[in-house]
Every structure is written in C-alpha cells, then in structure tokens.
Amino acid sequence: MTVEGKSAIVTGAGQGIGLEICRQLARRGCSVVLNDMDPALAEAAAAGIRAAGGRCISVPGDAGDRSVIQHLIDTAVSVYGFLDIAVANAGITLFGDFRDYPADDFRRVMDLNLGGTFFLAQCASNQMIRQGRGGSLLFTSSVVGHQAHRGLAAYAMTKAAIEMLAKNLVVELSAAGINVNAIAPGATLTERTVADADYEKTWSGITPMGRPATVQDIAHAALFLVSDEARHITGQSLVIDGGWTSVSTNP
C-alpha cells in the first residue's frame, strides 16, 4: 500500500487507533504530523515513531478549533513541503440519556466530531488544491452511525453525518483529484477499552469473528484507503467490526 514520500496529518493520535495509523504510515515512508489534545501524550507518541525510524512531529491542540487545524496544515507544509493525506480521527464519546442529555455535552460532541472533521477536510483540501497534486481525506466514523446504541444519540448522529460528508465531498473535490472516505470501526481494543475488565470478553461473545478488533485491524484499512492503490475509491464508508453490524447484538 503505497504512501512513501507523502505527508499526512492525523488528529486524535496520541494513542489508540490514531496512533496506530501514524505508525503504519511512518513505517511505509510517509512523513506524519501527529496531533493530540495532550501535549505530553502527543510528543511521547511522535518520539516513539521517530525511535522506530519514522518521520513524525507532534502538534498538540484541540482538533475542533479551526485555528489549530490551520496550524496543523501550515506545519505540515513548512516542515515537509506539502500535504497529501489528512485523517480526521479525533472524536469524543459522551454517553447520556437522550431525554436529559446536557446541552454542554452536546456542543462538545458536535464541535469536535463534526466541526473538527468538517474544517480539517476544508483546510486540508484547500491546501491540496493549491498544490495541484491531489490527495486523500479519511474520516473516522463508527458502527453506531449504522446501528442504534443506547446512550449514544448525540455521538451516533455525528458519526452518521461524517459518512454523509464523505459522500457529499465527492461532488466537491473529485475534480481536484482528492478522494474522500470513512472508516467505521466497531468494538476495538485500545488503552481506553482495555481498562474495562469485561470489554474483551463481552465483545468476543457477540462478535461473529469471535473477538473485538485490534488497532492494527483498523489502521490497515485506513492505510489502504489513503494509499495510491485506493485512488479510485471515494465517497465510501468501510465498516470494520468483525461482522457485528450484521447481527447487532447489544452488549
């Protein structure tokens, strides 16, 4: 999957899926700008990639803030000379009953999940158009954008909207040689989920493939969609869930 010689931005990448996407990109010769809200976490993650021989710099900040997003673009161009790939991975999950879901929580989820994705796509694609060499945008959605899950009404609507954004941008960006896709991970073993002692057992029991995903499972799919081999794939959402949405058993 060819990404060698390209440069990429990945938001929300201090750990978990985002970090593994950065690792896979850097391992194959892509220069990476790694973003996370936590400066120490971002730099530790980038340092680990550099120690393994990859090119990676950390740029901390709120990926839902348009000024931070533009700084990510400017940094990628100033350090690496161009921008080829932008992965809008940053997101926040705030559970809550729909009937009394707090307005502040709603705004936080919308600002990062929707605003962060929309404006990264906008700023990155404008840079790609100026360069005249095309590019790839990738959004992180979720299986809950396809199947209902109690307590996640606000989060789920952002993920469904992200997938529609990927589809809509086909008519906006294809002429510039920019493809746009989304991945929709299901249950995945990350630093956050392994803290729940029952998580792996529960999801192994209700996932047809017999286990939740690893971050590598998700990152490999992401890598393909931003690679040269996927240049003719655009407007698509790829569900990576071991078959869970086919049966949709709730945990």
N, C-alpha and C positions, 0 to 999 in steps of 0.2 A: 504494500500500500504506500504509494509514493507521496511523501511530504518533504523530502530532502531539499534543502535550500530555500524553504519557505519560512515565513514568520507567522506567529499566532498569538492571540490573546485568549486567555481562559479565565473567566471570572469565577469567584467562589471556589478557589482551587487550593486552599491551604491544606485540605485533607480530603479523604473520600474519593468520590468519582472524579471530581475536578482535578485533583492531584494526579490520579492515575492517567487521565487524559494527557496532562502535561508530560508525564513520564514517557508515555508511549510516543508522543510527538517528538520529544527531545531525543529519544533513543533512535529515531529514524532520521535524524539530521535536521529537524525543524527547530528554529530559534523561538523561544517562548517568553511571553510576558505573563507572569503568574500573579493573579490578583486575589486578595482575600481581605476581609474586614479587619482581621487581626494582624498587625504588622509583624509581630514576632513569629506567628504561625506561617505567614507568607514567606518570610525570609528563610526560616528553617526548611520549608518545603523546597524553595528555589535552591538553597545551598545543597540539599540532598541530591537534586538533579545535576547540579554542577559537579559534585563529587563523583557522580557516575559517568561524567564525561559529556553531559549535555550543555547546551547554551540556554540559560534561563536567568531572568531577572525578576525580582518581586516588585510589585507596585501596589501597596495596600490602599484601602479606601472602600467606601460604600458604593457598590456596583449599581445601586439605584439612583445615584447622584450623577446628573448629566455632566457636571464639571469633572468628576472623577473619570467618567467614561471617556471624555475627550482627552484627559491626561493620559489614559492608557493608550489611546490611538497615537497621540503625539510622541509618547515614549517609544512605542514600537518602531515608529518611523525614524526617530532620531537615533536610536541605538542600532537598529537592524536595516534601516534604509527603506523599508516598505512593509506593507501588511497584506497577508494573503488569506488568513483564517481568523475568524472570531467565533468563540464558543461562549454563548450566554448560559452559563451553568449556575450562577449564583441564584439562590432562592431561599425562602423561609417558609417553614411549616408551622402554623399556629392553630392547634386544634381548638374547637369550641362548638357548643350547641348553636345551631342556626338561629334559634328563637331569641337568644340574648347575646349574640356574638358582638364583642366590643368594637365600637367604631374605630378606635385607635389601632386595634389589631388588624381590622380590615384594611385600613390605609397602609399599614406596614407591609402587608402581604401584596397589595396592589402595586405599591411604589417599587418594590424590589423585583417581584416576579414578573410583573407586566412592564412597568416603566423601565427597569433595568434591561430587559430583553429588547424592548422596542427601540430604546435610544442607543444601545450598543449596535444593533443592526443598522440604525440610521447613520450613526457616526462612522462605523466601520465601512459600510457600503459606499458612503460618500468618498472616503479615502481610497477605496478600491477603484472607484470610477475615475478619480483624478489620476491614478497610476496607469489605468488603461490595460491592466493585465488580468482582469477578472478576479475571482476569489470565491471563498466558501463561508457561509454562515451556518452555524449549528445551534439549535436551542434545546435545552433540557426540559422536557415535559415530564409526564408521569402517567402510570396506568390509571390513576384516579381522574385523569382527563377523559377516560373511556368508560370507567365503571364507578358507580357511586360508592362512597365510603363515609360512614357516619363520622361527624365531627370535622369534616374537611370541605364544607361547602365553598368557602372563600378560596382556599388553596386549589381545589379542583377546578373552579371556574377559570383561574389564571392559567392552569395547565392546558385546558381545552382551548383557551384563547391563544396561547402561544402556538399551538398547532395550526390554528386558522391563520395566524400571522405568517407562518412559514408558507402556507399555501398562497396567501394573498400576495406575498412579495415576489412570487413567480412572475406576475404580470408587471411588477415594478422594476425588477433587477435582471431578468434573463438576458435582455438585450446588451447588458454590460458584461455578460459572461460570469455572473455571480449566481451560484446555486445556493438554495436555502432549504434546510431540512431540520427535522426534530427527532430526538430520541425520547422514548417514553419508558424509563426503567420501572420495573416492578420492585418487589422486596429485594434489598441489596445489603450485603454485609459491609458495613462501614464502621468507623470509630464510634459513631453515634448509636447505630443499631445494636452493635455487639455489647453495649452497656446493658441491654435488656437481656437477662439470662434466658428468657423464654423465646426470644425472637427467632433464632435459627431453627429450633425445634418446631415452633408453631408454623412457620412458613415452609419448612420442609414437608410438613404433613399435608399442606393444602396446595402445594405447587406441583403440577403434573410431572415435571422433570425431577422432583424429589429433593430440591434444595433451593434456597434463595440464590440470587446472582452474587457473584464476586464483582469487585470494582473493575477487574480485568475484563469480565464479560461485557460490561457496559462500555468501557474505554475502547475495546477492539471494534465495536460497532461504530462508535464515534469517529475513530480514526479512519475507518473505511469511508464514511460519508464526507469527510473533508479532504480525502485523498484524490489524486488525479484519476484513479480508477472509477470514481463515482461522479465524474463531471457531468454526466447526462442524467443524473438523478436529482430531481428538485421538487419542492412542494410536498415532500413525503414525511410521514411520521412512522418511525420504526419502534414497535413495541418489543421490549426485551424483558421478558417476565417468566420464562420457563413454562409458558402456557397458562399462566394464572387467569388472564382475562377470558380465556376460552371456557373456564368453569366458574370463576368469580366467587369462590368460597370465601366468606369473610372470616378474618381471624377472630 
